[in-house]
């Protein structure tokens, strides 16, 4: 087990005040966490899951990865006690009446499969609404295993776990944030709470590092998709929803599952800039406006550039969009580049952008080299 230094960016220790009515988030403790600009690798929409936990007596482990923030109903009780929107274990006890307290080593654990393997830049252990029943401390470890290992395989003695968050005190009803400097590719995490308690949500922010052998086998794939290593670099407007929604898997299932901008009152337009998985040849484009009916973009264009300093080249001219519709375009010739940009006119939104193509030879070589360098 290799220890990695980590930095706590938001230190909240001790109990929060008991809930006194009104907005339960009014006294929620949080801070600006720079790493949250990255994608959440533990997003259920990417395929993340909590594959096992040693105890979930009060609240189910699956709640850890719910995309929405935790809810709190002060009147909701069940046969086992207060129903909480998170993962909560029973109270640990000591071995005897003379030693009724848990030992220093006692802890509960959960195994998390990341939705997409990658380099982790930061972790948020969110204890929202766990005011007096949160863990005293937490720790997080990571490993990288091929395929779909079972809980038993993950817990085998020969699995090497790397410490991402050394045991650290946390506070109740707070977003406890930790920067992670480990330059490695991880597929699974082990979250520990010491000695017991409840955690509302776990967010794992980082950069997707796909398996180059898988992408090579696919041949043609979506070169901007989050799960394949694409990412949003910048956007003109994030008022209603994050631009990263446009490269999430699957079709949008509701209006706020896409990207929507505020109403423009000038002569400008809105846009998103993306970095592709690596240099690619794009042959087809999809622009989806699912569930955006009275607020979809009026027109859209797509441009590509090659390299950080390259010039933008329009590959899909400004085209009329229809509300709640998936639009498909075959490009007259393949467009080669490392970055893409979608411009919408004048404002509104799109739900998904798909850029179908394949890696160039040098793009595939760079991706394979990075995968190997990061321990993939």
C-alpha positions in Angstrom: 0.0 0.0 0.0 1.6 3.2 -1.2 0.8 6.4 0.6 0.2 9.6 -1.4 0.2 13.0 0.1 -3.1 14.8 -0.1 -4.3 18.2 0.7 -7.6 19.0 2.5 -9.0 22.0 0.9 -12.0 22.4 3.2 -11.5 21.5 6.8 -14.8 21.1 8.7 -14.5 19.2 11.9 -17.1 18.7 14.6 -20.8 18.5 14.8 -23.0 20.8 12.9 -25.9 22.4 14.8 -29.0 20.3 15.2 -31.6 20.8 12.5 -33.9 23.7 13.7 -36.4 23.9 10.9 -36.5 25.8 7.6 -34.0 25.2 4.8 -31.8 22.3 5.8 -29.0 23.6 3.6 -29.0 27.1 5.2 -26.1 26.1 7.5 -24.4 23.7 5.2 -20.6 24.1 5.3 -18.9 24.2 1.9 -16.0 26.0 0.1 -14.6 26.7 -3.3 -13.0 23.4 -4.5 -11.0 24.1 -7.7 -10.9 20.4 -8.8 -14.7 20.3 -9.3 -14.1 21.7 -12.8 -13.2 18.2 -13.8 -15.7 15.4 -14.6 -17.2 13.3 -11.8 -15.7 9.9 -12.5 -18.1 8.4 -9.9 -21.2 9.6 -11.8 -24.0 6.9 -12.1 -24.6 8.2 -15.7 -21.1 7.0 -16.6 -21.8 3.6 -15.1 -20.3 4.1 -11.6 -21.6 1.8 -8.8 -21.1 0.9 -5.2 -20.4 -2.8 -5.6 -20.2 -3.7 -1.9 -20.2 -2.4 1.7 -19.7 -4.2 5.0 -22.7 -2.5 6.6 -25.6 -0.4 5.4 -28.0 -0.9 8.3 -29.6 2.6 8.4 -29.1 3.8 4.8 -28.2 2.1 1.5 -24.7 2.3 0.0 -26.2 3.2 -3.5 -27.2 6.6 -2.2 -23.5 7.6 -2.3 -23.5 8.1 -6.0 -27.0 9.7 -6.6 -26.3 12.7 -8.9 -28.6 15.1 -7.1 -27.8 16.6 -3.7 -29.0 14.8 -0.7 -32.5 15.5 0.5 -33.7 15.7 4.1 -37.1 14.9 5.6 -37.2 15.5 9.3 -40.4 13.5 9.7 -39.3 10.4 7.8 -38.6 7.5 10.1 -38.7 3.7 9.5 -38.5 0.5 11.5 -34.7 0.9 11.9 -34.8 4.6 12.8 -34.3 7.9 10.9 -34.3 7.4 7.1 -31.3 9.3 5.7 -30.4 10.0 2.1 -26.9 8.6 2.1 -24.9 5.6 3.3 -25.2 5.0 7.1 -23.9 2.2 9.2 -24.9 1.1 12.7 -23.0 2.3 15.8 -19.9 0.2 16.5 -19.3 -1.1 20.1 -16.3 -2.4 21.9 -15.6 -5.9 22.9 -16.7 -5.7 26.6 -18.4 -3.7 29.3 -15.0 -2.7 30.5 -14.0 -1.5 26.9 -17.3 -0.4 25.3 -15.7 1.9 22.8 -14.6 1.0 19.2 -10.9 0.5 18.7 -8.6 2.8 16.7 -8.7 0.3 13.8 -12.5 -0.2 13.6 -14.0 1.1 10.4 -16.7 0.5 7.8 -16.0 0.4 4.1 -17.6 0.6 0.7 -16.2 -0.5 -2.7 -16.9 1.9 -5.6 -16.4 1.1 -9.3 -15.7 4.3 -11.2 -17.9 5.0 -14.2 -14.8 5.7 -16.3 -11.2 5.0 -15.2 -9.0 8.0 -14.9 -6.6 10.2 -13.0 -8.3 11.6 -9.8 -7.7 15.3 -9.1 -9.9 15.6 -6.0 -12.5 13.9 -3.8 -15.5 15.3 -2.0 -16.9 13.3 1.0 -20.2 15.0 1.6 -21.9 14.6 5.0 -24.9 16.7 4.2 -27.6 16.3 6.9 -25.4 14.0 9.0 -25.0 16.4 11.8 -24.2 14.2 14.8 -24.0 10.9 13.1 -21.2 11.4 10.6 -17.8 9.5 10.8 -15.0 10.9 12.9 -12.6 10.5 10.0 -12.5 9.1 6.5 -9.9 7.6 4.2 -9.9 6.7 0.5 -7.8 4.2 -1.5 -7.7 3.4 -5.2 -6.7 0.5 -7.4 -6.7 -0.4 -11.1 -8.0 -3.7 -12.2 -8.9 -4.9 -15.7 -12.4 -6.1 -16.5 -15.3 -6.3 -14.0 -13.8 -7.7 -10.8 -16.2 -9.0 -8.1 -16.1 -7.7 -4.5 -14.2 -10.9 -3.5 -11.5 -10.2 -6.2 -11.2 -6.6 -5.1 -10.7 -7.6 -1.5 -8.1 -10.3 -2.3 -4.8 -10.1 -0.6 -2.8 -9.6 -3.8 -4.6 -6.4 -4.8 -2.5 -3.3 -4.4 -4.3 -0.3 -3.0 -2.9 3.3 -3.2 -3.8 5.8 -0.5 -5.5 8.8 -2.1 -6.9 10.4 1.1 -5.0 9.4 4.2 -7.1 9.2 7.3 -8.5 12.7 7.9 -11.0 14.2 10.3 -14.2 15.4 8.7 -17.2 17.5 9.9 -20.9 16.9 9.9 -23.2 18.6 7.3 -20.3 19.7 5.2 -18.6 19.2 1.8 -15.2 17.8 2.9 -12.8 18.3 0.0 -9.5 16.7 -0.6 -7.0 17.3 -3.5 -5.3 14.2 -4.8 -1.9 14.5 -6.5 -1.4 10.8 -7.5 -0.6 10.6 -11.2 -2.1 7.2 -11.7 -5.1 5.7 -13.5 -7.6 4.1 -11.2 -10.7 2.0 -11.8 -12.0 1.3 -8.2 -12.0 3.0 -4.8 -12.3 1.8 -1.2 -14.0 4.4 1.0 -13.5 3.9 4.7 -15.3 5.7 7.6 -13.7 5.6 11.0 -15.2 4.1 13.1 -18.8 4.3 11.7 -21.5 6.8 10.7 -23.0 8.3 7.6 -21.9 9.9 4.4 -24.4 11.5 2.0 -22.5 11.6 -1.3 -19.1 10.8 -2.7 -17.8 12.8 -5.7 -14.6 11.8 -7.5 -13.3 14.5 -9.8 -10.7 13.8 -12.5 -9.7 13.1 -16.1 -10.9 10.1 -18.0 -8.1 7.8 -19.3 -9.7 5.3 -21.7 -8.4 1.9 -22.7 -6.7 2.4 -26.1 -7.2 -1.2 -27.0 -10.9 -0.8 -26.6 -11.1 2.3 -28.7 -8.9 0.7 -31.4 -11.3 -2.3 -31.5 -14.3 0.0 -31.9 -12.7 1.8 -34.8 -15.3 4.5 -35.2 -16.5 6.0 -31.9 -17.6 9.3 -30.4 -14.2 11.1 -30.0 -15.7 13.9 -27.8 -17.6 11.6 -25.4 -16.8 12.0 -21.7 -16.5 8.2 -21.3 -13.9 8.0 -24.1 -11.7 10.8 -22.7 -13.2 14.0 -24.3 -13.8 17.0 -22.0 -15.2 20.5 -22.0 -12.5 23.2 -21.8 -14.7 26.3 -21.7 -18.2 27.6 -22.4 -19.7 31.0 -22.9 -22.6 30.5 -20.4 -23.3 28.0 -17.6 -26.3 29.7 -16.1 -28.8 26.8 -16.1 -26.7 23.7 -16.5 -23.2 22.5 -17.0 -21.7 22.2 -20.5 -20.3 18.7 -19.6 -23.9 17.4 -19.9 -23.5 17.6 -23.6 -21.0 14.7 -23.7 -22.6 12.5 -21.1 -23.6 8.9 -22.2 -27.1 8.3 -23.6 -29.8 10.7 -24.6 -31.0 13.4 -22.3 -34.0 12.4 -20.1 -35.2 15.8 -19.0 -34.6 19.5 -19.8 -31.8 20.1 -17.2 -29.9 17.0 -18.4 -28.6 19.1 -21.3 -26.9 22.6 -21.7 -29.1 25.7 -21.6 -28.0 29.3 -21.5 -29.7 32.4 -20.3 -31.6 34.6 -22.8 -29.2 36.9 -24.7 -30.1 40.5 -25.2 -27.2 41.4 -27.5 -26.0 40.4 -31.0 -23.6 37.7 -29.8 -24.0 33.9 -29.6 -23.2 31.1 -27.1 -20.6 28.3 -27.5 -18.8 25.3 -25.9 -15.1 24.4 -26.6 -14.1 20.8 -26.2 -10.8 18.8 -26.2 -11.1 15.5 -28.1 -9.7 12.2 -26.7 -6.7 13.0 -28.9 -6.1 13.9 -32.6 -9.0 12.4 -34.5 -10.6 12.3 -37.9 -14.3 13.3 -37.5 -16.7 11.9 -40.2 -20.2 12.5 -38.7 -21.9 14.8 -36.2 -25.0 14.5 -34.0 -26.6 17.5 -32.3 -29.5 16.6 -30.1 -32.0 19.0 -28.6 -34.0 16.4 -26.7 -36.4 18.0 -24.1 -35.5 21.5 -25.2 -38.7 22.5 -26.8 -39.3 26.2 -26.4 -35.7 26.9 -25.5 -33.6 24.9 -28.0 -30.9 26.7 -30.0 -32.1 28.2 -33.3 -29.0 27.4 -35.3 -25.7 25.6 -34.7 -22.3 25.2 -36.3 -19.3 23.0 -35.5 -15.7 23.9 -35.9 -12.4 21.9 -35.5 -8.9 23.0 -34.8 -5.6 21.1 -34.7 -3.4 21.8 -31.7 -3.6 24.5 -29.1 -2.6 27.3 -31.5 -4.4 26.0 -34.6 -7.0 28.0 -36.5 -10.6 27.1 -36.2 -12.1 25.6 -39.3 -15.9 25.3 -39.8 -16.8 21.7 -40.7 -20.6 22.0 -40.2 -22.0 25.4 -41.4 -24.6 27.2 -39.4 -27.6 24.9 -39.6 -31.2 25.3 -38.5 -32.1 23.2 -35.5 -35.5 21.8 -34.5 -36.8 21.5 -30.9 -36.6 18.1 -29.2 -34.9 16.5 -32.2 -31.7 14.5 -32.8 -30.0 16.0 -35.9 -27.5 13.9 -37.9 -24.9 15.1 -40.4 -22.4 13.2 -42.5 -19.4 15.4 -43.3 -18.4 15.7 -47.0 -14.8 14.9 -45.9 -13.2 13.9 -42.7 -12.2 16.8 -40.4 -8.9 16.2 -38.5 -8.1 17.9 -35.2 -7.6 17.9 -31.5 -10.3 20.4 -30.4 -13.9 21.1 -31.4 -16.3 23.9 -30.8 -20.1 24.1 -31.2 -21.6 27.5 -31.6 -25.3 28.1 -31.1 -27.2 31.1 -32.4 -28.2 33.2 -30.7 -28.8 31.3 -27.4 -30.8 28.5 -26.0 -29.4 25.0 -25.6 -28.5 21.6 -26.9 -28.7 18.3 -25.0 -25.9 16.3 -26.6 -23.1 16.6 -29.1 -21.6 13.5 -30.8 -18.6 13.6 -33.0 -18.0 10.2 -34.7 -14.6 9.3 -36.1 -11.4 7.5 -35.2 -8.0 8.3 -33.8 -5.1 9.3 -36.2 -2.0 7.2 -36.0 -0.2 9.7 -33.8 -3.3 10.3 -31.7 -3.5 6.6 -31.0 0.2 6.4 -30.2 0.0 9.2 -27.7 -3.1 7.8 -26.0 -1.4 4.3 -25.7 1.8 5.9 -24.2 -0.2 7.9 -21.6 -2.2 4.8 -20.7 1.0 2.9 -20.1 2.6 5.7 -18.2 -0.3 6.0 -15.8 -0.2 2.3 -15.0 -3.1 1.2 -17.2 
